Amino acid sequence: MTKKAICFTAGKLAELGKENIPDELLSGKGLVYSSPATLAYNSPGAEGYGVKRAGLAVPESVMLIVAPGCCGRNTSLISNMPGYKNRFFYLEMNENDLVTGKHLARIPEAVTEIVEFLKDKTPRVVMICITCVDALLGTDMERVTRKAEEALRQKGFDKTRVRPCYMYALTREGRRPPMVHVRQTLYSLLEPMQKDPRTVNIIGNFAPLAEGELQRYLTRAGVTHIRQIGTSESYEDFLKMASANFNIVTDPEVRAAAEDMNANLNIPYIELTRVHGIDRIAKQYSAFAAATGIEIDDTEEREEAWEAVDALKERYPDLTFNIGESSNCDPFELATSLVRYGFKVDEIYATLSPERFVYIKNLARLSPDTKVYCNMEPTMIYYDMSGSKADITIGKDAGYYCPDIPNIAWNTDIKPFGYQGVRDLMNSIASKLEEGRA
């Protein structure tokens, strides 16, 4: 039997249809291969914002990790990062706990011990992070966190909140995946507050959104406070997000939290997706302006974005890409945008979902021979880059698969957005290719 990584062309996938995506491209349909992308996606201790780092996005918060030793060990990587010292604590589960669930009775005591230890700088939030073990045990974490808060009140710590944080890889394909749930948990800490018509929240990312035209448009329209969880300097500052007039949602994974904030805090929301198609960015801003009554003149920024695209196209007219998902983009959207600009996309490494299928249909029309691989498919262990036609790769995973091809990781914590994101990407590609010529 030939050992070869399984892939499908965009044309073939479009022919099969959204309801018949091959099992090899769906992460929940078989064995999972821990490629670089899946390590970053699944492992909360990996680089980027996994569940553990995300759970500590709120200032003055700490985390109790309740897990077997093997699940908590990788957190040491985060503990050494700036801003995370003395914020992780552990309650190790032994073999008896795995069978009986006796560890649950120790959690309130552990939470109290942590807060007492930190009484000189009392945490405002204790996040209890649990793993797939408790998912299999059917642990009621809402009840556990209530018990922990009761134990804190008995010790006089009335202002410290306790919330659950689910590190459940088993729920990745479910209705509330871990990164959706953790966003709901963080914003559930907000309490009703008098509205400020000149305050807007940008929600979706854990680090601040890159400074760019969106903030300028809001400021020109009279918005005086643009609040983000990543720019909150204190817990009280974070709570002021409840005063916003509306939310701007920049990531689909925060949509459920935005719905909660609309229902519980009377904060409506508008979605602005991070995309790389200049025409689509323009349409988004136009719709945003119409919905909010804000006047937006994006002529200058739109022209600058086109200039960056045209400059790269003039310099490298036949440029071909391989694109991964360990990057600040939807790889299928980015591939579609690059092909529309006149570039070529040879290979994509990403998990396909029905929501992304609209891009597959467009790629099938514009670039039917583009190949799609799934990072989590076990046959990726046999991937061979020798047949790739790419001149450059985008994404840390694409760089791993194709080590001999120039790569830009494009995966910083601070996310690029809008026209500025397009300009920065084009300029980064040009700079990397110029390095190779030097």
N, C-alpha and C positions, 0 to 999 in steps of 0.2 A: 504494500500500500504506500502511495506517495505521501510523504509528510509535507504538507503545504498549508499555509494559512488560508482560511476560508474567507472569501470576499464575494461581493455582488456588485455589478455595475448599477449606476443610477437608472439606466434604461430598463434593466431587468427588474429592479425594485418597483419602478413605476408601473411596469406591466403586471406585476403581482398584485399591487394595490395596497392601500393602507391596512386593510383587514387581514392581509396575508404576509406580513413582514416575517422573513425567515427566522426561525428560532435562534440561529447562530448570531443574529444581530440584537437579540433581546437578552438583557442580563439576567432576567428571572426565569429563564427557560432551561437551564442546565448548569453544569459545573462552571465555576468562575476562575479565570486565570488572573493572578495578581500581577498584572503588568504595572509599569510606573504610573499609568493613569488610574488604575483601580486602587493602588496603594494610596494615592492622594485623595481619591474619591471616598473610599471606604474607611480608611484608617484615621480616626480622629486625632491621632498623635502625629500625623504626617504634616508636611509643609502646607501652608495655606490655612483657610478657615474651615476646619472640620468641626465636629460637634463640640469638642472641648474648648477650643479657642472661641468659638461663637458663643458658647454659654457664658463666657466671661467678658462679653462685649460691654456689658453695663458697668460703669465705674463703681468702685467700692464693693465689688462682688468677689466671692471665693467659691471654690468648688470642692465638694466631697465626692470622690470617685469610689463607687461601691462595685467591686469587681474581683474576679480571680487575678492573681498576680500577673499572668500573661497579658491580660487586657489593659492593665494599668501601666505596664512597664514603659510603653512608648511615650508616655506623657513627660518623661524626663527630658525629651527633646524640646518641648515647649517651655518647661520650667526654667530653662537657661536663657530664654528669650527676654529682652527688655520688657518690663512691665508685668511679668508673671511670677516673680519671686514671692514666696509665701502666699500663693493663691491656690495651690493645689494640695489637697489632703486626701488620704486614702483609708478606706475600710476594706481590708482584704477578706474575701470569701474563702472559706476552707471547704474541703470535700463534704463535710457534714452540712454546711450551709447550702451547697448545691442541691442536696437532696431534700432537706427539711425547710429551708427558707428561714432559719433561725436568725440569720443576720439582720433581718428586718427590724427585730426588736432592739438591736443595738444602734440603729441609725439615729434616733432622737438623741441618745446619749453622746454619740460621736459629734453630731452637729453642735450640741451644747458645749462640748469640750473645745471644739474649734473656736467658737465665738468667745469663750472665756479666755482662751490662749491669746486671742487678738483683741482683748478688751481695751488696750490702749488706742487701738484704731478699729473700733467695732465695725465689722462688715455690715452693709445694708441688705445684702442678699447672699444667701447660701444656695448654690445650685447643687442638687444631688444628681450626679451622673450615674446611670445604671446601664447595664449591657444586655446583650441577647439572653444571658442567663435568666435575668428577671423577666424578660419577655416570655420565655418558655415556662417559667414558674407562674406566670399570670399575675405578677405583683401589681397591686393597686397603689400606684405611687401618689395619687392625690391624697389618699388616706395617710400614707407615710409622711408626706410633707405637712399635713395638718398636725399630726402627732409631734413632729419636730418643732413646729411653731409653738404648740402648747408647752413643750418642754422649755423653750426659750423664754416664754412669758413667765413661767414659774421662777426663772432665774433673774427676771427683771429686764430681759432684752426684748422690749416691746416693739422696737422699730426695725428689727431684722426680719426680712421675709425669707421664706424657703420655697423653692420651686424645683420641679422635676426636669431633668435633662436626659433625653432618651438616646443612647448610643446603640440603636438597634439596626444593624445591617439587614436583619430579616425583614424590616418594614420598608426597605428601599423602594420596592415596587408597589407599596400600598397607597392608601388614600392620604396618609400623613407621614411621608418620609421623614427621617431624622432632621434634615435641614429645614423642612417646612415647620415641623413641630417646635424646633428650638427658637425660631423667629416668633411663633405665636407665644411661646413662654416668655420671652424677653419683653415683648410689648404688652403682655398681660399685667405687668407691674405698674403700668400707667393708670392713674386714677382721674376721674372727671375734674376738669379745671375750666375756668372762664376762658372763652375763646378770644384770641387776638387775631383780628382780620389781616394783620400784616405779618403773620407767622406761617411758614410752610415747612413741612417735614419732607425730607428725601429718605425713603426707606427701601431696604432691599439688600444693601451691602453692610458689612460689619465695619470695614475701614471706610473712611470718607470717600465720597465720589470725587474724582479728579476735578480740580477747579477748572471751569471752562465756560462755554457760552450759556449753558442752562442757568448757572448762578447769576450771570450778568443780565440775562433776560428778566429774571425774577426781581433783581435789584432795581432795574430800570422801571419795572412795573409798580414799585413802591413797597415791595416786600422788605422788611427790616430785619427779620430773623429767619434764616434758613437752617433748620435744625436737623442733625443726623446723629445716630447713636455713636458713630465713630468720632464725633467732635465734642461730645459731652465731656466736660472736665470733672464733673462730680455727679453723684446720684441725684441731687436736687436739680442739677442742670438737665439731666436726662428726663426727669419727671415733667419738665416744662414742655416736652414734646406733646403732652396732652392738650396744650393750648392752641395747637395748630388749626388753621382755617381749613386746610386740606392736606392730604398726603400725595406725594409723587412716588409711584411704585416703579422701581427700576429693575426688578428681578421677579419673575413669575413665582418663585418660591416664597415670596412674602405676601402673596395675594390673600392667603387665608388669614394672616395676621391683619392685613388691611381691612378685610371684611369684619373681623372682630372689633377693630377700632372704630369702624363705621357704626356698628351696632351698639357698642358699649360706651364710646366716647363722642359719638356724633361727629366723627371726622371722615368726610367722604374722600375718595381717592381717584386719581387719574393715573393710567399706566403710560410710561414712556420706556419702550424697550430699547436695550442696547443693541444697535444694529450697525452695519457697515455700508449699507446702500444709501448713497447721498440723497436720492430721490425719496426714499422711504423716510429718512430723517426729516426732510423738509415737510413731508405730509404729516408726520407726527407732531412737529412743532406747530403746523397750521391748525391741526385738530385741537391741540392743547390750548392755543390762543383763543380759538372759538369757544371752547368749553369754559375757560376761566375768565374771559373778557380781557385778557392781557394782550397788549400790542407787541408783536414780535417782528422785527425786521432782521432776517437772517441772511440777507443778500451777501454781505461781506464774508461771513463765515462759510457759506455754501460755495462761494467762488474760490476761497482759499483751499477748501477740501478738494474741489475739482482740479485745481492747479497742482496739488500734491499727487493726485492720481495720474494726471496727464504727464507730469514730470517723470514719474516712475515708468509709465508706459512708453514714453519717448526713449528713455535710456535703455529699457529692457523690454522690447516689444513682444518677445516670445516667452516671457517668464512663466514658469510652471511651478505649482505649489503642491506640497503634501501638508494636510492640516489635521492637527490633533485636537482633543477636547480638554487637555490640561492647559488651558489658556483662557484669556478674558474674552471669550466669544462663544457663540453657538457655531460650531464648526460647519454645520450645513448652511446656515445663513451666510457666514463669511465666504464659503465656497461659491455660493450663488452670486454674491455681490462681486467677487473677484472675476468670475466668468463674465458677468455683465459688463465689467470694465474692459473686457477684451483679453484678460489673462487666461491661463489654463490651470486646471486642478486635476492632478493625476490620481491622488489617493486621499481618503478621509479615514481617520481612526476615531471612531466614536460609537456610542450606544444609540441606536435608532429607536425612536418612539413615535406613536401615531401623531403626536402634536407637531413633530418635526417633518412630517411627511410632505407638507406643502413645499418645502425646499427641495425634496427629492423630485417632485413633479417638475419643478422649474429646472433642476439640473438635468433631468432626463431630456428636456427639450433643448437645452443649451449645450450640455456636455454629457451625452448619454454614456460615454465610455469611462467616466470617472468611477473609480473603484471605492467601495465602502467596506471597511473592516470594523469589527467590534473589538475594542480593547479587552473586554472580559472573556472573549472566546478562547478556550484553551488552545486551539490550533495556532494562536498568535505566537506561541513559543517557537514555531517553525517559520515565522515571517522572514522573508529574504528580500533585502532592499535592492538586489542586483537588477531587478526588472523595473525599478522606479525611474521615471523620467524627470523628476523634480529638480529644480535649480535651488530651491530654498524650502525649508519647512517652518511651520508655525505651531508652537505648542511644545511643552516639555516632553510629552510622550512621543510626538513626531520626531523630535531630536534624538530620542533614545532609539527608535526603530531605524533611523537613518543617520548614523553618527558621522558619515563622511560627507554629508550635505550641510551647507550653512543653515543655522537655525536661530530663530528668535523665540524665546520662551513665551513672551507676551502674557505673563501671569502674575503681575505685581498685585499686592493687596489692594492698593488704591486703583480703582477701575477707571479706565478711560471711557469717555462718553461722547456721543453725538459727533458733530463735525470734527471736533478736536481729536476724538478717538480715531477717525479716519486719517486725519493728517499725521498723527503720531505713528500710526501703523505704517503708512506709506513711507514716512521718513526713516523709520526703524528698519524696514526692508531694504531701502536704498543704502543706508549706512552699513548694514551687514554685508551686502553684496560688494560694496566698495572696499570693505576690509579684505575680501578675498582677492581683489584685483591689486591691492597694494603690494 
